Amino acid sequence: MTLSALRRRRLAWLALSASLLAGLMALFALWHWELARGERDARQHAATRLNFYASTLNAELSRFQWLPELLARQARVRIALGEQGVPPAATPPVIPSDERDAASAAAPLGSSSDLNQHLRRVARASGAAAIFLTDRDGMTVAASNFDEPDSFVGYRYDYRPYFIDALARGRGEFFAVGNTTGRPGYFVSAPVLGAEGEPLGVMVIKVSLEALEDTWRQAGETVLLADANRIVLLASRRNWKYRALEAIEPQALDSIRAQQQFRGAPLTPLSRELEDGSLVLGDNHELAASEIARLPTAAMGQRYLDESLASGPLGWQLHFLMPLRPLYIQARNVVLVGLAVILGLAMMALWMRERQARLGLIRREAVMMREINERLEERVAQRSRELEATRDELVQAGKLAALGTMAAGIAHELNQPLVGIRTYAASGGKLLARGIASAATRPELTARAAESAASNFTRISELSERLADMIRQLRVFVRPASQQAPVALALAPRIDFALELLAERVTALDLTVEQDRLPRDIIVMGEQVRLEQLLTNLIRNALDALEGEQKAQQADQQSDERAAPRLRLSWQAWPAVASLEGQPGGCLRIEDNGPGIDPALRATLFDPFTTTREVGEGMGMGLFLSYGLARDLGGLLRLADGASVSESVEGSSLAEGSSVSEPAEGSALGGACFELWLRTPASEATLAADGTEQQGSGQQSVT
């Protein structure tokens, strides 16, 4: 390896290492940027939600701040406390009875029954959980739940801060779990003062905040309300209540126990706080196994961003916790996208490098190919000279083959008029001989015979003209379609011409020709000579098959019954036919009761030189020429043995929306069935699709 190549390799490795290091640093920076952005957005969202929750909490608490003092000033409350330590003469005047309900109407104002009913009415009207009155010793003398199993009446609450603060400072507030009911609540109190300003007792309002918890829980967010000791008072998850967000000081714990604030709850730590201020739930070794089992699986070991806001009395803090896992997942996804971009750029760089290498290889290969081509040119020139000689031979062979096909077709087409000329000439000779023989005895027959002979000679003249016309139309064999514009032709005369041309063979076979459902006024588009030639070929093909079947039956000595030869011609019209490019048309069916077509010949039936007749009896050009004539007329010729008229042929089918009445399947006579599809003028599209017989239609037999 040369020095320059080794140096280039070292430089390439150095560039690759530098690019890799730069990419890693970019990904690291992208990670921190996305994580900081997500945390910033999360804290903004948390601040917005905290303000909303704080306003809701303050609004709920402010509803009851004025109620204890208002109730403490009422006369019936002071009377109730005065009855226990104040002389009756000092009692205020009796309040009118319309201020009392029906249940306490008979009770004296200020009595226990009257005050209990009054406190119940106030609790229901204000929405407070409970309202109760204690004397100066903390004993409950009246309560709104006086008639319930967990009534406050008769219980002493002198150890509660709301009682102590009300007597000492004129107002008390406290959150605790009720020792009597076991339900948590926020307690607000005010002292009941006598006439001299001395305290007679304390009026206490208990407010339930569980409705706030339900609201937080339905919002699907993690919200906590902690007191000054960071003990959870309310939480969107019930199993987080009465747990500490951090370890509680022993002095504070003793005070809580003395006040019986949480009714003996263990107050175990719920989480631990990290240096960045985030909380980890379920990852504190001070949690007991039973406490950890209570935590939700989704909360175990998760880090939360803690956004807090001071709200409510007594130093409460409202916390909004946001899991950090979604932020890490989002940052990871962004890093993965960045990594994909870097890998894409790296792959593009590798592809460009590989492309340069391939271009160099292509240039080297081009030089080699140029040398190889120069050597091959000499061989190609030699082979070209050999191929030119072979091509000349093939062209000559193709010309001979085309000439043979043309000669066979011309001979086949000229043979039919010649047969007619021979038939009419023989018939005319017989008529003249019959007229000469009867000239002496019956002169009237002589004129009739001469007239008939003249008619035959006229026919011979027409057939001779037809032969001349066919010779002029040798273009049939050298181009696929006629350049003559199609005209409207009556179909029935063309069929009559073909039958008349073949009348001698029809008579010899004793053939019954059925023109079933073939109206006489059918008009098709085409050329007269080509249409007559096509119909003659098809009917002649059927006569050949019937003649062969008749010979086979005569040769079979065991055949007792011989089926009479039959030929049926029928017509079915459609408004539009897909095989005719959507133009109006119809189908002429030519059926016989001959032996049918061998299935092995269906694929090559319309190929030239395909025949089932004996050698020398036919050249196999009839169906080939007929198929071409049908295409020249803008139609289609097909074999329908075992298939319905509407079956598709070479991708053709009836156009959408067309209808067929009583479609025939195959040949009803048991032999071959050819379908000749022909176009009809636009006015003929109104013909009935079911082939309803019109004027001039019917069934006739020619024997």
C-alpha positions, 0 to 999 in steps of 0.5 A: 500500500502506498503512503498516499493511500495509507494517509487517505485511509487514516484521514477517512477514519479520523473524519468518521470518528469526528463525525460520530463524536459530533453526532453524539454531542448533538444528540446529548444536547438535543436530549437536554433541550427537549427535556427542559422544554417539556419540563417548562411546558409541564410546569406552566400547565401545572401553574395554570391548573393550580390556580384553578384548583386553589380558587375552587378550594378558597371559594368552597371554604369562604362560603362558611367563614361567616356562618359560626359567628352569625349563629353564635349571635342568635338569641336561641343559641345564647338562651340554650347556653344560658339555661345551663348557667344563666338565671331564667330572668335574664333570658331574652324575649321569645322569638315569634313562632313563625321562625320555627318549623312544625316539628319544634313549634311546641318546643320553647325557644332556646330549648334543646329540641328547638336548637337541634331543629334550627341547626339542622335547617341551617346545615341543609340550607348552607350545605355544611356537613354538620353544625354543633354547639358546645358549652365552655367545657367542650361538651356538645349540647346541640347538633344538626345530626342529633337524631343520627347514630353518630350524633355529636351530642354528649361528646366532649371536644375540648382537646380540639384546636378549633375549640381552644382557639375560639375561646382564646382568639375568638376564631378557630380553624382545623382539619381533622378526621372526626372521632365520632363519625370517622369522616374528615372535614374542615372545622371553623368555629366562633365563641358564643358570648354572654351579655357581659362578653364572657364566653358561654360556649363555641359554635362549630361548623364542619365542612366536607371537602370530599367533593373536591377530591371527586372533581380532581379524580374525574379530571384524571390529574394528580393533585394533593392538599397538604397541611403545614406538616406536609401531611396529605389531607386531600388527594386525587388518589384515596390511598395517598391520604394521611401520609406524609410527603416527608418525615415528620418531626417528633414534636409535631407528631406528638401534637398531632397525636394529642389533638387526635387529628387523624384518628390514629392513622400511621402517617407513614411517608409517601415519597422522598424528595430529590435534590431537584425538587421532584418526588419519588413515590414508592421508593422510600425504605421507610414505607412498610411492605403493607403500605407499599402494596396499597400504592397503585402499580403505575405510581410505584417508583415513579418520579413526579414534578412537584409544583405547589401553591399556598392555598387555604388557611393554616399554611396549606399547600396545594401540590400538582404532580406531573409524572416525568416518564412522559417527558423522558419518553418525549425526549427519547423520541426526539433523540430517536428522530435526530438519530434517524436523521443523522443515520440518514445523512450518514447513509447518504454520504456512504451512498455518494461514496459508493456511487463514486466508486461505482462510477469509477468501476463503470468507466473502467468497464466501459474501456473493456467493453469498447475493446470487446465491441471492436472485436465483436464488430468483425464477427457481427459483419460476418454474421450479417452477411450470412443472415442477409442470404437467409432472409432472402430465402425466407422472403421467397418462401413467404411469398410462395406460401402467401400465393398458395393461400390466395390461390386456395381461397380464390379456387374455393370462392369461385367454386360455389358460383360455378356449381350454381352455373352448372346446376342452372345449365343442366336445369335449362337443358332439361327444360328445353328438351322437355319443351321440344318433346311436348311441342307437338302434343302440348304447345302451351308447355313449350312456351312455359319451358322456354320461359323457365329456360330463359330464367335459368339462363338469366341466373347463369348470366348473374352468376357469371357477373358475380364471378367477374365481380369476385375476380375484381375483388381479389383485395379480399385476400390481401387486406383485412377489411373492405374500403367500401362503405357499408349500406343497409341491406335486407337480410332475408333476400340474401338468405334466399339467394344462398338457399337458392344457390344451394337448392340442388344440394338441399333437395338431394339431402331432403333437408328441412330448412326452418326459418324460425323467428326470422322476420322478413324485414330485418335490415343489417349493415354490410356489402351485398356480395360479401354478405351473400358469400358469407351466408353461402359459406356458412350454409354450405358448411352445414350441408357438408356436415349433414351430408357426411352424417347421412353417409355415415348413417347409410354405412351403418347397417345396424342403424334402424332409424335415421334422423331427418336432416334439419337446418334452422335459421333464427334471429335475435336482436339487442339494443347494444352489443359490446362485441360490436363496439356498443352499436346496435346489432343482432345475431343470426344463428345457423343450427343443424342436427349434424355430428357437431364440432370436435372439441379438439378443433375449437381452438383452430376452427377458424384457421386456414386449411382446417377441415374434417372432410376427406382428402380432395373433398375440401381445402379447409378455407370456408370458415377461415374466409367466413371469419374474415368476411364477418370482420370486414362487415363489422361483425363477428363469427363464433361457434356457440356449441354448448354456450349461450348466445350471451356468452363472451367471446374473445372478451366480448359480452353484452353491453350493460343494460342490454337484455336477452329473451330466452337465450339459446344454449348451444344448438337445440338440434344437437349439432353445430351452431354458428352465431353471426353477429351483424350490425343493424342501422340505428333505427333497428335498435327498437326491435324487440330483444326477445325476437317477437314475430313481426309482419312477414315472419314465421316458419317455413320449410323447404324440402 
